Amino acid sequence: MGVKSDHSGSVSIEQRVAAPPEKVATYVSDFRNAKEWMVGVESVEPLEEDSYRLALQSPIGRIEPEVRIVEHGPESISWVYTSSIEGGGRMEVSPDAGGGCFVSYTGEFHLKRKLFDRAARLVGAERFARTNGERSLSRLKYLMEARRY
């Protein structure tokens, strides 16, 4: 255990959702919905096809990274950060035997400037990302299970 030498964070989280997998996948794969379920995301501004600017809270305050969708399938979406943060994320939705689904999120990131990196490490960027990721999947579960299709 300890701080990784590359000062990056990586998070991998899974959540069971009692909602049809195709409905969850459709919702998650529309990146404009991120503001509703991703904890810390204050706004999502479409820039061009498959590119967005996010306003989000980070351990060092508000940042506005740009993201580009690199894979968009029926059951998954992947993105990379193109400014402020290096890394990316992936959401996958897979059906379970009970008519619901498992949603998994994996993310890798580090802030581009060494000073930001140092500051983020001091305030626990990885713990921050993991907590926000877990809260985000809990919020997604609530939103999807509360909706009646």
Biotite code that builds the C-alpha atoms (Angstrom):
import biotite.structure as struc

atoms = struc.array([
    struc.Atom([0.000, 0.000, 0.000], chain_id="A", res_id=1, res_name="MET", atom_name="CA", element="C"),
    struc.Atom([1.088, 3.618, -0.361], chain_id="A", res_id=2, res_name="GLY", atom_name="CA", element="C"),
    struc.Atom([1.350, 6.326, -2.955], chain_id="A", res_id=3, res_name="VAL", atom_name="CA", element="C"),
    struc.Atom([2.015, 5.087, -6.465], chain_id="A", res_id=4, res_name="LYS", atom_name="CA", element="C"),
    struc.Atom([5.179, 6.486, -8.001], chain_id="A", res_id=5, res_name="SER", atom_name="CA", element="C"),
    struc.Atom([3.378, 7.807, -11.084], chain_id="A", res_id=6, res_name="ASP", atom_name="CA", element="C"),
    struc.Atom([0.955, 9.796, -8.897], chain_id="A", res_id=7, res_name="HIS", atom_name="CA", element="C"),
    struc.Atom([-2.036, 8.443, -10.765], chain_id="A", res_id=8, res_name="SER", atom_name="CA", element="C"),
    struc.Atom([-5.272, 7.138, -9.459], chain_id="A", res_id=9, res_name="GLY", atom_name="CA", element="C"),
    struc.Atom([-7.261, 4.232, -10.681], chain_id="A", res_id=10, res_name="SER", atom_name="CA", element="C"),
    struc.Atom([-10.701, 3.213, -9.592], chain_id="A", res_id=11, res_name="VAL", atom_name="CA", element="C"),
    struc.Atom([-12.750, 0.115, -10.360], chain_id="A", res_id=12, res_name="SER", atom_name="CA", element="C"),
    struc.Atom([-16.268, -0.184, -8.942], chain_id="A", res_id=13, res_name="ILE", atom_name="CA", element="C"),
    struc.Atom([-19.274, -2.397, -9.646], chain_id="A", res_id=14, res_name="GLU", atom_name="CA", element="C"),
    struc.Atom([-22.933, -1.950, -8.679], chain_id="A", res_id=15, res_name="GLN", atom_name="CA", element="C"),
    struc.Atom([-25.985, -4.157, -9.234], chain_id="A", res_id=16, res_name="ARG", atom_name="CA", element="C"),
    struc.Atom([-28.997, -2.293, -10.595], chain_id="A", res_id=17, res_name="VAL", atom_name="CA", element="C"),
    struc.Atom([-32.510, -3.773, -10.603], chain_id="A", res_id=18, res_name="ALA", atom_name="CA", element="C"),
    struc.Atom([-33.458, -2.251, -13.955], chain_id="A", res_id=19, res_name="ALA", atom_name="CA", element="C"),
    struc.Atom([-33.368, -3.575, -17.535], chain_id="A", res_id=20, res_name="PRO", atom_name="CA", element="C"),
    struc.Atom([-29.766, -3.528, -18.822], chain_id="A", res_id=21, res_name="PRO", atom_name="CA", element="C"),
    struc.Atom([-30.705, -1.939, -22.148], chain_id="A", res_id=22, res_name="GLU", atom_name="CA", element="C"),
    struc.Atom([-32.381, 1.008, -20.375], chain_id="A", res_id=23, res_name="LYS", atom_name="CA", element="C"),
    struc.Atom([-29.382, 1.534, -18.084], chain_id="A", res_id=24, res_name="VAL", atom_name="CA", element="C"),
    struc.Atom([-26.933, 1.254, -21.008], chain_id="A", res_id=25, res_name="ALA", atom_name="CA", element="C"),
    struc.Atom([-28.902, 3.774, -23.103], chain_id="A", res_id=26, res_name="THR", atom_name="CA", element="C"),
    struc.Atom([-28.974, 6.244, -20.216], chain_id="A", res_id=27, res_name="TYR", atom_name="CA", element="C"),
    struc.Atom([-25.303, 5.880, -19.286], chain_id="A", res_id=28, res_name="VAL", atom_name="CA", element="C"),
    struc.Atom([-24.079, 6.006, -22.880], chain_id="A", res_id=29, res_name="SER", atom_name="CA", element="C"),
    struc.Atom([-25.583, 9.486, -23.369], chain_id="A", res_id=30, res_name="ASP", atom_name="CA", element="C"),
    struc.Atom([-22.786, 11.546, -21.845], chain_id="A", res_id=31, res_name="PHE", atom_name="CA", element="C"),
    struc.Atom([-25.119, 14.536, -21.412], chain_id="A", res_id=32, res_name="ARG", atom_name="CA", element="C"),
    struc.Atom([-26.768, 12.572, -18.568], chain_id="A", res_id=33, res_name="ASN", atom_name="CA", element="C"),
    struc.Atom([-23.506, 12.558, -16.579], chain_id="A", res_id=34, res_name="ALA", atom_name="CA", element="C"),
    struc.Atom([-24.570, 15.664, -14.652], chain_id="A", res_id=35, res_name="LYS", atom_name="CA", element="C"),
    struc.Atom([-27.576, 13.774, -13.256], chain_id="A", res_id=36, res_name="GLU", atom_name="CA", element="C"),
    struc.Atom([-25.725, 10.773, -11.897], chain_id="A", res_id=37, res_name="TRP", atom_name="CA", element="C"),
    struc.Atom([-21.979, 11.507, -11.711], chain_id="A", res_id=38, res_name="MET", atom_name="CA", element="C"),
    struc.Atom([-21.210, 12.972, -8.298], chain_id="A", res_id=39, res_name="VAL", atom_name="CA", element="C"),
    struc.Atom([-19.034, 16.074, -8.617], chain_id="A", res_id=40, res_name="GLY", atom_name="CA", element="C"),
    struc.Atom([-20.053, 16.889, -12.204], chain_id="A", res_id=41, res_name="VAL", atom_name="CA", element="C"),
    struc.Atom([-21.654, 20.338, -12.208], chain_id="A", res_id=42, res_name="GLU", atom_name="CA", element="C"),
    struc.Atom([-22.210, 20.691, -15.940], chain_id="A", res_id=43, res_name="SER", atom_name="CA", element="C"),
    struc.Atom([-21.708, 18.945, -19.277], chain_id="A", res_id=44, res_name="VAL", atom_name="CA", element="C"),
    struc.Atom([-21.255, 21.170, -22.317], chain_id="A", res_id=45, res_name="GLU", atom_name="CA", element="C"),
    struc.Atom([-21.329, 19.498, -25.750], chain_id="A", res_id=46, res_name="PRO", atom_name="CA", element="C"),
    struc.Atom([-18.468, 20.846, -27.916], chain_id="A", res_id=47, res_name="LEU", atom_name="CA", element="C"),
    struc.Atom([-18.646, 18.803, -31.105], chain_id="A", res_id=48, res_name="GLU", atom_name="CA", element="C"),
    struc.Atom([-19.615, 15.265, -31.943], chain_id="A", res_id=49, res_name="GLU", atom_name="CA", element="C"),
    struc.Atom([-18.405, 12.988, -29.127], chain_id="A", res_id=50, res_name="ASP", atom_name="CA", element="C"),
    struc.Atom([-16.582, 15.820, -27.297], chain_id="A", res_id=51, res_name="SER", atom_name="CA", element="C"),
    struc.Atom([-17.693, 17.556, -24.116], chain_id="A", res_id=52, res_name="TYR", atom_name="CA", element="C"),
    struc.Atom([-16.429, 19.991, -21.509], chain_id="A", res_id=53, res_name="ARG", atom_name="CA", element="C"),
    struc.Atom([-17.175, 19.033, -17.921], chain_id="A", res_id=54, res_name="LEU", atom_name="CA", element="C"),
    struc.Atom([-17.206, 21.310, -14.922], chain_id="A", res_id=55, res_name="ALA", atom_name="CA", element="C"),
    struc.Atom([-16.384, 19.215, -11.907], chain_id="A", res_id=56, res_name="LEU", atom_name="CA", element="C"),
    struc.Atom([-15.207, 19.428, -8.349], chain_id="A", res_id=57, res_name="GLN", atom_name="CA", element="C"),
    struc.Atom([-11.804, 17.916, -7.664], chain_id="A", res_id=58, res_name="SER", atom_name="CA", element="C"),
    struc.Atom([-9.598, 17.696, -4.576], chain_id="A", res_id=59, res_name="PRO", atom_name="CA", element="C"),
    struc.Atom([-7.948, 20.940, -5.676], chain_id="A", res_id=60, res_name="ILE", atom_name="CA", element="C"),
    struc.Atom([-11.126, 22.836, -6.558], chain_id="A", res_id=61, res_name="GLY", atom_name="CA", element="C"),
    struc.Atom([-13.194, 23.250, -9.716], chain_id="A", res_id=62, res_name="ARG", atom_name="CA", element="C"),
    struc.Atom([-11.649, 22.067, -12.980], chain_id="A", res_id=63, res_name="ILE", atom_name="CA", element="C"),
    struc.Atom([-13.056, 21.939, -16.514], chain_id="A", res_id=64, res_name="GLU", atom_name="CA", element="C"),
    struc.Atom([-11.548, 19.027, -18.417], chain_id="A", res_id=65, res_name="PRO", atom_name="CA", element="C"),
    struc.Atom([-12.582, 18.176, -21.947], chain_id="A", res_id=66, res_name="GLU", atom_name="CA", element="C"),
    struc.Atom([-13.463, 14.587, -22.788], chain_id="A", res_id=67, res_name="VAL", atom_name="CA", element="C"),
    struc.Atom([-13.748, 12.683, -26.039], chain_id="A", res_id=68, res_name="ARG", atom_name="CA", element="C"),
    struc.Atom([-15.797, 9.508, -26.417], chain_id="A", res_id=69, res_name="ILE", atom_name="CA", element="C"),
    struc.Atom([-13.538, 6.835, -27.919], chain_id="A", res_id=70, res_name="VAL", atom_name="CA", element="C"),
    struc.Atom([-15.874, 3.840, -27.823], chain_id="A", res_id=71, res_name="GLU", atom_name="CA", element="C"),
    struc.Atom([-19.633, 3.801, -27.843], chain_id="A", res_id=72, res_name="HIS", atom_name="CA", element="C"),
    struc.Atom([-21.207, 0.372, -27.982], chain_id="A", res_id=73, res_name="GLY", atom_name="CA", element="C"),
    struc.Atom([-24.632, -0.945, -26.994], chain_id="A", res_id=74, res_name="PRO", atom_name="CA", element="C"),
    struc.Atom([-23.395, -1.969, -23.535], chain_id="A", res_id=75, res_name="GLU", atom_name="CA", element="C"),
    struc.Atom([-20.393, 0.263, -22.901], chain_id="A", res_id=76, res_name="SER", atom_name="CA", element="C"),
    struc.Atom([-18.927, 3.717, -23.294], chain_id="A", res_id=77, res_name="ILE", atom_name="CA", element="C"),
    struc.Atom([-15.289, 4.765, -22.955], chain_id="A", res_id=78, res_name="SER", atom_name="CA", element="C"),
    struc.Atom([-13.795, 8.223, -22.857], chain_id="A", res_id=79, res_name="TRP", atom_name="CA", element="C"),
    struc.Atom([-10.434, 9.952, -22.588], chain_id="A", res_id=80, res_name="VAL", atom_name="CA", element="C"),
    struc.Atom([-9.645, 13.294, -21.074], chain_id="A", res_id=81, res_name="TYR", atom_name="CA", element="C"),
    struc.Atom([-8.116, 15.695, -23.576], chain_id="A", res_id=82, res_name="THR", atom_name="CA", element="C"),
    struc.Atom([-7.301, 18.569, -21.199], chain_id="A", res_id=83, res_name="SER", atom_name="CA", element="C"),
    struc.Atom([-6.514, 19.163, -17.491], chain_id="A", res_id=84, res_name="SER", atom_name="CA", element="C"),
    struc.Atom([-6.541, 15.444, -16.659], chain_id="A", res_id=85, res_name="ILE", atom_name="CA", element="C"),
    struc.Atom([-4.744, 12.540, -18.317], chain_id="A", res_id=86, res_name="GLU", atom_name="CA", element="C"),
    struc.Atom([-6.504, 9.214, -18.416], chain_id="A", res_id=87, res_name="GLY", atom_name="CA", element="C"),
    struc.Atom([-10.061, 8.199, -19.058], chain_id="A", res_id=88, res_name="GLY", atom_name="CA", element="C"),
    struc.Atom([-12.974, 6.093, -17.965], chain_id="A", res_id=89, res_name="GLY", atom_name="CA", element="C"),
    struc.Atom([-15.196, 3.239, -19.018], chain_id="A", res_id=90, res_name="ARG", atom_name="CA", element="C"),
    struc.Atom([-18.705, 2.197, -18.068], chain_id="A", res_id=91, res_name="MET", atom_name="CA", element="C"),
    struc.Atom([-19.983, -1.287, -18.862], chain_id="A", res_id=92, res_name="GLU", atom_name="CA", element="C"),
    struc.Atom([-23.468, -2.687, -18.376], chain_id="A", res_id=93, res_name="VAL", atom_name="CA", element="C"),
    struc.Atom([-23.947, -6.448, -18.317], chain_id="A", res_id=94, res_name="SER", atom_name="CA", element="C"),
    struc.Atom([-27.210, -8.345, -17.727], chain_id="A", res_id=95, res_name="PRO", atom_name="CA", element="C"),
    struc.Atom([-27.634, -10.536, -14.669], chain_id="A", res_id=96, res_name="ASP", atom_name="CA", element="C"),
    struc.Atom([-29.831, -13.600, -14.217], chain_id="A", res_id=97, res_name="ALA", atom_name="CA", element="C"),
    struc.Atom([-32.566, -11.681, -12.368], chain_id="A", res_id=98, res_name="GLY", atom_name="CA", element="C"),
    struc.Atom([-33.537, -9.255, -15.147], chain_id="A", res_id=99, res_name="GLY", atom_name="CA", element="C"),
    struc.Atom([-31.346, -6.483, -13.784], chain_id="A", res_id=100, res_name="GLY", atom_name="CA", element="C"),
    struc.Atom([-27.737, -5.711, -14.542], chain_id="A", res_id=101, res_name="CYS", atom_name="CA", element="C"),
    struc.Atom([-24.281, -5.040, -13.216], chain_id="A", res_id=102, res_name="PHE", atom_name="CA", element="C"),
    struc.Atom([-22.761, -1.654, -13.947], chain_id="A", res_id=103, res_name="VAL", atom_name="CA", element="C"),
    struc.Atom([-19.009, -1.355, -13.706], chain_id="A", res_id=104, res_name="SER", atom_name="CA", element="C"),
    struc.Atom([-16.924, 1.792, -13.800], chain_id="A", res_id=105, res_name="TYR", atom_name="CA", element="C"),
    struc.Atom([-13.189, 1.867, -14.259], chain_id="A", res_id=106, res_name="THR", atom_name="CA", element="C"),
    struc.Atom([-11.180, 5.051, -14.421], chain_id="A", res_id=107, res_name="GLY", atom_name="CA", element="C"),
    struc.Atom([-7.552, 6.093, -14.596], chain_id="A", res_id=108, res_name="GLU", atom_name="CA", element="C"),
    struc.Atom([-6.422, 9.641, -14.174], chain_id="A", res_id=109, res_name="PHE", atom_name="CA", element="C"),
    struc.Atom([-3.808, 12.075, -13.085], chain_id="A", res_id=110, res_name="HIS", atom_name="CA", element="C"),
    struc.Atom([-3.736, 15.826, -13.259], chain_id="A", res_id=111, res_name="LEU", atom_name="CA", element="C"),
    struc.Atom([-1.447, 17.149, -15.979], chain_id="A", res_id=112, res_name="LYS", atom_name="CA", element="C"),
    struc.Atom([0.532, 19.716, -14.028], chain_id="A", res_id=113, res_name="ARG", atom_name="CA", element="C"),
    struc.Atom([3.002, 18.402, -11.462], chain_id="A", res_id=114, res_name="LYS", atom_name="CA", element="C"),
    struc.Atom([1.958, 21.052, -8.954], chain_id="A", res_id=115, res_name="LEU", atom_name="CA", element="C"),
    struc.Atom([-1.690, 19.976, -9.262], chain_id="A", res_id=116, res_name="PHE", atom_name="CA", element="C"),
    struc.Atom([-0.534, 16.391, -9.008], chain_id="A", res_id=117, res_name="ASP", atom_name="CA", element="C"),
    struc.Atom([1.317, 17.063, -5.771], chain_id="A", res_id=118, res_name="ARG", atom_name="CA", element="C"),
    struc.Atom([-1.628, 18.978, -4.328], chain_id="A", res_id=119, res_name="ALA", atom_name="CA", element="C"),
    struc.Atom([-4.062, 16.251, -5.357], chain_id="A", res_id=120, res_name="ALA", atom_name="CA", element="C"),
    struc.Atom([-1.859, 13.583, -3.799], chain_id="A", res_id=121, res_name="ARG", atom_name="CA", element="C"),
    struc.Atom([-1.759, 15.512, -0.537], chain_id="A", res_id=122, res_name="LEU", atom_name="CA", element="C"),
    struc.Atom([-5.532, 15.694, -0.345], chain_id="A", res_id=123, res_name="VAL", atom_name="CA", element="C"),
    struc.Atom([-6.106, 12.113, -1.454], chain_id="A", res_id=124, res_name="GLY", atom_name="CA", element="C"),
    struc.Atom([-7.171, 12.238, -5.102], chain_id="A", res_id=125, res_name="ALA", atom_name="CA", element="C"),
    struc.Atom([-7.561, 8.483, -5.342], chain_id="A", res_id=126, res_name="GLU", atom_name="CA", element="C"),
    struc.Atom([-9.751, 8.273, -2.240], chain_id="A", res_id=127, res_name="ARG", atom_name="CA", element="C"),
    struc.Atom([-11.750, 11.268, -3.524], chain_id="A", res_id=128, res_name="PHE", atom_name="CA", element="C"),
    struc.Atom([-12.272, 9.573, -6.914], chain_id="A", res_id=129, res_name="ALA", atom_name="CA", element="C"),
    struc.Atom([-13.224, 6.247, -5.331], chain_id="A", res_id=130, res_name="ARG", atom_name="CA", element="C"),
    struc.Atom([-15.736, 7.897, -2.980], chain_id="A", res_id=131, res_name="THR", atom_name="CA", element="C"),
    struc.Atom([-17.280, 9.923, -5.815], chain_id="A", res_id=132, res_name="ASN", atom_name="CA", element="C"),
    struc.Atom([-17.345, 6.835, -8.037], chain_id="A", res_id=133, res_name="GLY", atom_name="CA", element="C"),
    struc.Atom([-19.133, 4.762, -5.400], chain_id="A", res_id=134, res_name="GLU", atom_name="CA", element="C"),
    struc.Atom([-21.613, 7.572, -4.725], chain_id="A", res_id=135, res_name="ARG", atom_name="CA", element="C"),
    struc.Atom([-22.158, 8.013, -8.476], chain_id="A", res_id=136, res_name="SER", atom_name="CA", element="C"),
    struc.Atom([-23.035, 4.347, -9.002], chain_id="A", res_id=137, res_name="LEU", atom_name="CA", element="C"),
    struc.Atom([-25.353, 4.462, -5.991], chain_id="A", res_id=138, res_name="SER", atom_name="CA", element="C"),
    struc.Atom([-27.065, 7.511, -7.492], chain_id="A", res_id=139, res_name="ARG", atom_name="CA", element="C"),
    struc.Atom([-27.309, 5.782, -10.875], chain_id="A", res_id=140, res_name="LEU", atom_name="CA", element="C"),
    struc.Atom([-28.838, 2.719, -9.171], chain_id="A", res_id=141, res_name="LYS", atom_name="CA", element="C"),
    struc.Atom([-31.410, 4.920, -7.421], chain_id="A", res_id=142, res_name="TYR", atom_name="CA", element="C"),
    struc.Atom([-32.299, 6.841, -10.609], chain_id="A", res_id=143, res_name="LEU", atom_name="CA", element="C"),
    struc.Atom([-32.649, 3.693, -12.721], chain_id="A", res_id=144, res_name="MET", atom_name="CA", element="C"),
    struc.Atom([-34.636, 1.718, -10.132], chain_id="A", res_id=145, res_name="GLU", atom_name="CA", element="C"),
    struc.Atom([-36.939, 4.676, -9.401], chain_id="A", res_id=146, res_name="ALA", atom_name="CA", element="C"),
    struc.Atom([-37.802, 5.152, -13.086], chain_id="A", res_id=147, res_name="ARG", atom_name="CA", element="C"),
    struc.Atom([-40.672, 3.161, -14.449], chain_id="A", res_id=148, res_name="ARG", atom_name="CA", element="C"),
    struc.Atom([-40.289, 2.409, -18.140], chain_id="A", res_id=149, res_name="TYR", atom_name="CA", element="C"),
])
